[in-house]
Amino acid sequence: MKKSEIYFSIALDDNRIPEAISWRATDAGDKIHFAKAINISLWDRDEAGTMKIDLWTKDMPVDEMKYFYIDTMGAMAQSIATATNDQAMAQKIRALCQELNEHVEQDRQKNDPNAAK
């Protein structure tokens, strides 16, 4: 059986707040990648529930965090469509992502009238 591993490294400041997040995967070679945020969700088979880890660096801007979660939900829509073929559920998630994206864009325009549309 082939085995693949993903490694995460989190550098913390003195207050245990992430300063840097890096990761690498055995299937992707030795290259180390850097991230500003991670969101890991696992379905625990013994507990029959979701276990999750959310981490972000202190230099992650709020607007990027919002887009990160919208993108994550969009990826989940594709995953649910692929895993279950439930196109209705996938479309509802996509519609919510579109609504949230519009909300974030409206907020951005309110806060920065010179921002490009």
C-alpha positions as CSV (number, residue, x, y, z in Angstrom):
1,M,0.0,0.0,0.0
2,K,1.3,3.4,-0.9
3,K,1.6,5.9,1.9
4,S,1.4,9.7,1.6
5,E,2.0,12.2,4.4
6,I,1.4,15.9,4.9
7,Y,3.5,17.8,7.4
8,F,2.6,21.2,9.0
9,S,5.0,23.3,10.9
10,I,3.7,26.2,13.0
11,A,6.1,28.9,14.4
12,L,4.6,30.5,17.5
13,D,5.5,33.8,19.2
14,D,5.9,34.0,23.0
15,N,2.1,34.3,23.4
16,R,1.6,31.1,21.3
17,I,0.2,33.1,18.4
18,P,1.2,31.7,15.0
19,E,3.8,33.8,13.2
20,A,4.5,31.4,10.4
21,I,2.8,28.3,8.9
22,S,4.6,26.0,6.5
23,W,3.7,22.7,5.0
24,R,5.0,20.0,2.7
25,A,3.6,16.8,1.3
26,T,5.5,13.7,0.4
27,D,3.7,13.4,-2.9
28,A,4.8,17.0,-3.8
29,G,8.5,16.6,-3.3
30,D,10.7,18.3,-0.8
31,K,9.5,21.8,-1.4
32,I,8.2,23.7,1.6
33,H,5.2,25.9,1.1
34,F,4.0,28.8,3.3
35,A,0.5,29.8,4.3
36,K,-1.2,32.5,6.2
37,A,-4.0,30.3,7.4
38,I,-5.1,26.6,7.6
39,N,-8.4,25.0,8.2
40,I,-8.3,21.3,8.7
41,S,-11.5,19.2,9.3
42,L,-11.5,15.5,10.0
43,W,-14.4,13.1,10.4
44,D,-13.5,11.1,13.5
45,R,-14.8,7.6,12.9
46,D,-14.9,6.7,16.5
47,E,-16.7,9.8,17.7
48,A,-18.7,10.1,14.4
49,G,-18.1,13.9,14.5
50,T,-15.9,16.6,13.1
51,M,-12.6,17.5,14.6
52,K,-11.1,20.7,13.3
53,I,-8.1,22.9,13.5
54,D,-8.2,26.6,12.5
55,L,-4.9,28.6,12.6
56,W,-3.9,31.8,11.0
57,T,-0.8,34.0,11.3
58,K,-1.1,37.4,12.9
59,D,-0.3,39.0,9.5
60,M,-3.4,37.5,7.9
61,P,-5.6,40.4,6.8
62,V,-9.3,40.3,7.8
63,D,-10.5,40.6,4.2
64,E,-8.2,37.8,3.1
65,M,-9.5,35.6,6.0
66,K,-13.1,36.2,4.7
67,Y,-12.1,35.2,1.2
68,F,-10.3,32.2,2.5
69,Y,-13.4,30.9,4.2
70,I,-15.6,31.6,1.1
71,D,-13.1,29.7,-1.1
72,T,-13.0,26.9,1.5
73,M,-16.8,26.6,1.3
74,G,-16.7,26.7,-2.5
75,A,-14.2,23.8,-2.5
76,M,-16.6,22.0,-0.1
77,A,-19.4,22.4,-2.6
78,Q,-17.3,20.7,-5.2
79,S,-16.3,18.0,-2.8
80,I,-19.9,17.2,-1.8
81,A,-20.9,17.0,-5.5
82,T,-18.0,14.6,-6.2
83,A,-18.4,12.5,-3.1
84,T,-22.2,12.2,-2.9
85,N,-23.5,13.5,-6.3
86,D,-25.8,15.7,-4.3
87,Q,-25.9,18.6,-6.9
88,A,-28.7,20.4,-5.0
89,M,-26.6,20.6,-1.8
90,A,-23.6,21.7,-3.8
91,Q,-25.5,24.4,-5.6
92,K,-26.9,25.7,-2.3
93,I,-23.4,26.0,-0.9
94,R,-22.2,27.8,-4.1
95,A,-25.2,30.2,-3.9
96,L,-24.2,31.0,-0.3
97,C,-20.6,31.6,-1.4
98,Q,-21.8,34.0,-4.0
99,E,-24.0,35.8,-1.4
100,L,-21.0,36.0,1.0
101,N,-18.7,37.2,-1.7
102,E,-21.1,40.0,-2.6
103,H,-21.3,40.9,1.1
104,V,-17.5,41.1,1.5
105,E,-17.3,43.2,-1.7
106,Q,-20.0,45.6,-0.4
107,D,-18.1,45.9,2.9
108,R,-14.9,46.6,1.0
109,Q,-16.5,49.3,-1.1
110,K,-18.0,50.9,2.1
111,N,-14.7,50.9,3.8
112,D,-12.6,51.9,0.8
113,P,-14.6,53.8,-1.8
114,N,-11.6,53.9,-4.1
115,A,-11.3,50.1,-4.2
116,A,-11.7,48.6,-7.6
117,K,-14.9,46.8,-8.3
